[in-house]
Amino acid sequence: MYGELIPTGGGDPIPLLKQRLLIGRRLTCDISLQYPNISSQHCEMELQNGYWRIQDLGSSNGIKINGERCESKFLFPGDEVAIAKHKFEISYEPDPDALPPEEEDPFATSLMEKAGLVRKKRKRRPDSSHVDDIIGDASTTTIKPPMKSTGNKQEDEILGWLSED
């Protein structure tokens, strides 16, 4: 056993039996929480370098660590983990030889990248002539698809004017 999640409102502890655990409402999840506000595949916990790390899998109601909403975070013994509104305390013995992991900088990725609205810049291939316009700086690129004609000259002019930067 690699530790346990102890419900803060009372109840039986949930043993952490594997180094990677899928948590959600589905019965096929490693830890199945049968509550309507838990997503079918809500989050995942993984033991990395002797420390548990939790990651939200795009759930509707998210996760919180010690009251702070996050996408992913390393957990330390005694931390309060809220999956949707269901709270647990994590209990485990971290690897004494491993150093506590450094958290990722939450500002390293732009909100536009997190939302999937821009992509990291890639080298343009010569055969990518279907892309008319590429806008971006050194780290991100937004690709504008070519404008299609509506068949109406006036509408095409208006659409061309609106698509200009």
Buried (B, 14 or more C-beta within 10 A) or exposed (E): EBBBBBEEEEEEEBEBEBEEBBBBBBEEBBBBBEEEBBBEBBBBBBBEEBBBBBBBBEBEBBBBBEEEEBBBBBBBEEBBBBBBEBBBBBBBEBEEEEEEBEEEEEEEEEEEBEEEEBEEBEEEEEEEEEEEEEEEEEEBBEBEEEEEEEEEEEEBEEBEEEEEE
